[in-house]
Amino acid sequence: MSERFDHAVVGLGALGSAAAMELARRGRSVVGLDRFALGHDRGASHDTSRILRHSYHTPAYVRLTQEAYADWARLERDSATSLVTTVGGLDLFPPDAAIAPKEYVESLEAVGIDFEQLDAREAAARWPEFRLPEGTLVLHQRDAAIVPAAVGTATMQQRAAWHGAVLRPECPVTELADTGGGVRLRTPAGDVEAGSVVVCADAWVNDVLAGVGVELPLETTLEQVTYFRPEDASRFAPERHPLWIWMDDPSYYGFPCYGEPTVKAAQDCGGPTVDPDARTSERDEAMEERLADHVRRVLPGSGDPVRSLRCQYTLTPDRDFVLAPVPGHDSVVVGLGAAHGFKFAPTFGRLLADLAVEGDTTVDVTPFRLDRPALTDPDYAAHWLV
Ligand SMILES: Cc1cc2nc3c(=O)[nH]c(=O)nc-3n(C[C@H](O)[C@H](O)[C@H](O)COP(=O)(O)OP(=O)(O)OC[C@H]3O[C@@H](n4cnc5c(N)ncnc54)[C@H](O)[C@@H]3O)c2cc1C
C-alpha cells in the first residue's frame, strides 16, 4: 500500500524539520521521515547551543544572515518561545592568522552591519577573561547570539506537526525513485508517493540520492564539544562575556554560560573522518586535551573539562551549502548545511519550501547549486576553514 502527500521530507534534523514546518505552514500535505527517533544524538542538530552571527567572509553570506535573524524572530513569534539569546560575538584574529580579517571587515561594511575593531588590550579591558596575544585583531559584533540546537529543532518539529505535517521517526527511507513529475520513497512501513521530496539527510545524503544517481564529494568528520566548569561562573555570564571564534588554523570557538554554570568550547573541523554508520560516541581524550590547552591560554578562568560529546560535520569541499534541485530531477530538492547551517535552519526551511513548491526562491541560491565546480570537479582542492 502506498500513501500520497504533496511533499515528503527525508531527515528531521534542523534543516528537514524547518522544511516540513514551512511546507505545512503553506497548507501542503507533508510527511517527514527520519531513520532515528526525534531528538536523537547521531547527527548534527543535538546538544545545547549553536552560534547565530552576522560576521561572514562574503557579503552574500552576511545578507543571508539578515534573513536568518528575521526567520528566527518569526519562529519565536509563531511558537511564542524565546529562542535567540543575544550575547555579542568576538572574531579573534591572532598575528599571521590563517583566516584573513579583510574579507570579514569588507563584507560587514558592504552590507552595513555595525561592528567594532579592537586590539588585544582594548578587548581585554572590556572582556577581562580573555588573554589575547599582542597584535590580535578583534572584531566585535553586538548582535551575535546563541540559538538552542535540540530545543530549536524540536520547536520546528512541533510547529510542523501543529500545521498538520505527519512526522515519522524511526522510519528510514531505503530507496528514492523519480517517477516523472513526482517521487516514490520506499520505507519499512511501505511506500510513500509525493509530488516532490526535500532531502535533508546530511551525513547520509548520498545513501538517499543514490536512487537518482547522485554521489556528492562529502566528508563526514566526528567533532567534539567540551564543557568546562569555571571556579566563578558569574565571570562568564552571558550579560558580560561574549561568544568567540578563534580565526586561525586550528580554529576554535566558544560560548558564555548558557543555561548551566559551564562554558562550552570546541575546535572547528578538528575531528577524524568517519563513516556515520560506524562511528563512536566516546570522548576523544586527545581532542579534549588539545582544546583544553588552547582554552587554558586564551580563557584561563574557564576551569577544567567536565564533559565532552560528539557530533557530526558533513563538509562540502568549499564549505558552501547545498540548496538546490537535483539537475534533471526537479522534484528532488536537497538541503545540506556544510557544518555551519544551524543558524540558517529556519531560512533554509523557507527556501527549500520555495524550491519544492515554486521551483525558484526569493534569495539568490545559485552559489549553492549541485552542479558547481566544488561538487563536480574531482580535482577541486577542498578548503574548510571560513
Ligand atoms: C559540534 C557542532 C557545532 C556546530 N556549531 C554550529 C554553529 O555554531 N552554528 C551553525 O550555524 N551551525 C553549527 N553546526 C552545524 C549545524 O549543526 C548543522 O549544519 C545542522 O545541524 C545540520 O542539520 P541537518 O538537519 O542537515 O542534519 P542532521 O541533524 O544530521 O539531520 C539529518 C537527519 O537525516 C536523517 N536521515 C539520514 N538518513 C536517512 C534516511 N535514509 N531516512 C530517513 N532519515 C534519514 C538522520 O537520522 C538525521 O536526523 C555545528 C555542528 C556541529 C556538529
The ligand as a Gaussian input file, in Angstrom:
#p B3LYP/6-31G(d) Opt

LIG

0 1
 C       29.738000      20.327000      17.050000
 C       28.943000      21.143000      16.053000
 C       28.854000      22.513000      16.225000
 C       28.152000      23.283000      15.306000
 N       28.055000      24.626000      15.532000
 C       27.313000      25.367000      14.682000
 C       27.090000      26.756000      14.973000
 O       27.574000      27.276000      15.987000
 N       26.305000      27.459000      14.094000
 C       25.750000      26.876000      12.988000
 O       25.091000      27.589000      12.230000
 N       25.936000      25.571000      12.694000
 C       26.697000      24.810000      13.518000
 N       26.856000      23.474000      13.273000
 C       26.282000      22.872000      12.059000
 C       24.829000      22.542000      12.209000
 O       24.571000      21.994000      13.482000
 C       24.403000      21.621000      11.083000
 O       24.716000      22.225000       9.824000
 C       22.908000      21.312000      11.126000
 O       22.520000      20.882000      12.400000
 C       22.599000      20.243000      10.081000
 O       21.248000      19.876000      10.228000
 P       20.654000      18.730000       9.307000
 O       19.210000      18.680000       9.619000
 O       21.060000      18.955000       7.903000
 O       21.455000      17.421000       9.762000
 P       21.106000      16.331000      10.886000
 O       20.686000      16.962000      12.138000
 O       22.245000      15.396000      10.928000
 O       19.807000      15.605000      10.278000
 C       19.869000      14.665000       9.240000
 C       18.757000      13.662000       9.551000
 O       18.604000      12.779000       8.451000
 C       18.187000      11.546000       8.988000
 N       18.383000      10.506000       7.969000
 C       19.554000      10.127000       7.416000
 N       19.348000       9.132000       6.511000
 C       18.001000       8.928000       6.486000
 C       17.164000       8.027000       5.761000
 N       17.649000       7.164000       4.875000
 N       15.823000       8.050000       6.005000
 C       15.294000       8.930000       6.919000
 N       16.057000       9.805000       7.636000
 C       17.378000       9.785000       7.414000
 C       19.093000      11.373000      10.223000
 O       18.582000      10.439000      11.127000
 C       19.096000      12.813000      10.771000
 O       18.122000      13.016000      11.771000
 C       27.550000      22.666000      14.175000
 C       27.609000      21.271000      14.017000
 C       28.289000      20.511000      14.946000
 C       28.358000      19.031000      14.751000

